[in-house]
Amino acid sequence: MMTILQKVVATSGTTSAPAETAPRRLTDKIHVVVVDDDDGFREMVRGGLADNGFEVTAFADGTSLLRHLADGASADVVILDWKMPAMSGIDLLGRMRNQGAAMPTIFLTGMPERSFEAAALDQGAVDFVDKSRGTDILTKRIKLAVEAEGVRLRPVPSEDIHRGRLLLRAKVGRAYWDGIDVNLTVTEYNIVRMLAASAGEHATYRALYDCVHRAGFIAGAGDNGYRTNVRSAMRRIRDKFRAVDANFDEIENYPSFGYRWKAPPVIAGDQPA
């Protein structure tokens, strides 16, 4: 049985067209990796998740997880503690993404402040759960994350997108402005790709949020709390483009509705050199 990450890798090869992937069945045994430096808590979570039917691998630090992934191992979901010595959970998430690990990641932490939750979601985590909620709640969140990943998992687009000075390289998931890598995260790249693919048309806050989280997922306060996360992501995306070009202004906001990439759609035959 292929894990979620193996499916992503299988669909992103450079020599053949991406293969169709079926949604993950929740009757399959889900492989969860837990990273937490508290030995007692880590063992409690490992045992609780195993009792609920998961296959669980646990690590005491981020370095061990990165080595595990580098050796070719994977998982369907990764559970991270935020505050760990040597490498924090948020730094570990960034290292995982740079290493090509695209599996859904959930923060399980005793730091429930909204700013930490926003930072985790903005960096591509799919959920943020307080440690006090217990393994039964965590079990439900894991199943939702895997179910959503199965729904969202589609063949990786094989075509590059070229919009004026913007070039999106699909197979490597990188964005270039005037030939310079903008260094977008996975989440930021997905947002830019969504906008650039429909240049000149507005994408709603909800659509932009759903392109990186499961449909119906809401973070932040109130029914429209997800808008705060989208605005934060857009602010970081603009800042990264402006670090390359101080005059960058391609992303426009329609207040209370959404955003658009203002460049017109590419005309037929206009291909990157």
N, C-alpha and C positions, 0 to 999 in steps of 0.2 A: 504493500500500500504506500502510495506516495504522500508525503506530507505537503502542507500548503506551500512551504518554501521551495520544495523540489518541483512542484507544479509551476511556480513562478519562473524558476530557472529553466525548466523544460520549455516554457513558452517564449523565452527571450533569447534563444540561440541565434547565432549570426549566419548560419548556413541553411536554414530551412524556415518555412512559414510556421507561425505559431500553431500549436495543436489546440483543439477544443478541450475545455476542461469542465467537468461536471461539478456542481455544488457538492461540498462536503456533506456526507450523511452523518447525522448526529448519532447514528447507531454505531459508527466506527469508533474505535477507542482513540480518544484525543490525547496527543502527547503534549504535556505542559512542562515548561522549564521554569523553575522558581529560583530567583537570585535574591538572597537576603543574608546579611552578615550576622544576624542574631540566631545562634545555633538552635536554641529552644523553639523560637517562633518558626524558623524555617522547617524544623522537623514536624511541628504541629500542622503547618499548612500542607506539607508533603503528605503526611498521613491522612489528613482530612480529605484532600483531593483524591488520593488513592482509594480511600473508602467510598468515594462517590463515583468511582469507575474510570478515573483518568490514569494514564501512564505518566509518571512524574519523575523528572530529573532535577536535582537541586544542587545549587552552587552557593558558596559563601562569598564570592566576589565576582566582579565583572571580568577580570582577567581570565578566570577559569571558563566563563561562558564564551568569551571571544575565542579562546583556544579550542573549545568544543566545536564552535561553528567553523573555525578555520580548518579543522580536521575533517570537515565534510558532514558533520552531524547537523540536525535541524530539529524543529519542533513546530507544532501547530499554533501555539500561543506561548508568549513569554511573560512572566509575572516579575516585575522589578520593584525592589525597595528603592526609595528615593535617597535616603541618607546612609551612605556606606563609606568607609574609609578608602582612601586611595583613588577611587573612582565613583562618583555619584551615579544614581540611576539615570538622571537626565543626560549626563555625559556618556554613559554606557549606551543609551539609546542611539545617540549620534554616531558612536563608533560602530554599533551594529549596522546601522543604515549605510555607513560608508563602506562596510565590509560586504554589503549586498544582502543582508538579512532583512527580508521584507515581511516576515510574519507579524500578525497583530500583537501588540504589546499593551499590557495593562499595568498601571502602577498600583501597588498595594502598599499603602504608606500610613504612617501615623501623623503626617503633616497635611491636614485637611484644608489649609488656607486656600482661598480661591485663586490666588496668584500662582501657587504651585500647580493647581489643576489646569489653569489656562496655559501655563508653560508646557506642561506635559502634552496636552492635546495639540497645541500649536506645533510641537516637535514631531507629531505623527502618532502618538499613543492613541489607542481607541477607547480607553476607559481609565478611570481614576477612582479607586475604591479605598475607603478608610479601613484600616486594619481591624477596627472594632466590629465590623459588619459580620465577620465570621466566614467559614468556608462554604456554608450553604448559599449565601449571597454571592460569594466569589464564583461558585460553581455555575450559577445562573448567568453571571456576567461573561464567563468563559464561553458558555454555549452560545450566547447571543453573538459574541465576537466571531466565533467560528462559523456560525450560520451566516452572518453578514459577510464574512470574507468569501464564503462559497457563492453568495449571490453576486458580490462585486467582482469575483475573479473571472476575467474574460481574457481572450487572447490578447497578448500585449501588442499594441499598435506597431506595425512594422514600418510605417511611413514616417519620414521626417516632416516637420512643419516649418515652412519658411515664410516669415511675415516681415518684409522689409529688412531691418537690421537684426531681427530675431531669428535664430535657428534653434529648433528643438530636435535633438538627436534621440529618436525613439528607443533604439536598442540599448543605449547606455543611460537613458533618462537624464540627460544633461541639457541645460539651456545656455545658449551663447548669444551675446550681444556684441556686434561688430567683431565676432570671432573670439571674444573673451568669455571664458566660463564664468557664469554669474554665481556659481556655487549654491544653487538652490537645494533645499532638503527634498526628500521624496514628496512630502505633502505640498510644498511650495511648487515643485515642478508640475504636479498633477493639476494644481489650480491654474497655473499659467497655461498649461496645455489645453485645459478646458476653455479658457478665454480665447486663446489664439486660434483654436480650431473653429471658432464661430466669430471671428473678428468682425467688429461692427455691430454685433448683437449683444444685448445685455443678458448676463446670467444672474439669476436671483441669489440672494444670500443663502437660501435653503439649498438650491442646486449646488452651489459652490461647496457648502458644508457637506452635503451628501456625497460629493465626489471623493471625499477622503474619509468619511465615516459612514456607518450604516444608515440607510434611509430611516428617518424618524428619530435618530439619536439626537438628544439635546443636551448641551453642556451650558453651564452658566445659570444665572438666575432668571426665572420666568420662562414663559413659553417661547420667547424670542431671544433667549440667552445666547443661542448659537451665533447671533450676529456679532457679538463682542469678539468671539473667536475668529470669525471671518475678517473683521476689521483689523485685528491684531496681525493675522497672517498677511493681509494685504500691505500693512505698514512695513512689515519686514521684507516682503518681496520688493516693494518700491525702493526701500533703502539699499537693498543689494544691487538692484539695477543702477541706482544713482551713484553707488560706489564705483561703478564702471563708467557711467555717463551722467554727469551732474544735471543734464538737461532732460533726462528721461521723463516722459509724461504720457506714455502709451496706455496706461490703465486709468480709465475714467470711472467715477462713481455716480450712480443715480441714487440720490438720498432715499433711504427707506425701501429701496428695491434691490439693488445689486451693483455689479460692476461689468465693464466690458473692455476688451482690447480694441482700441479705436482704429487701428490700421484696417484698411479695406481688405476683403478676402483676396487671396492670391489669384491672379488670372491664369487661365489654362496655358501650360507650357512654361510657366515661370518656375524654374527649378534652381536649387542652390548649385553653385559652381562646384 
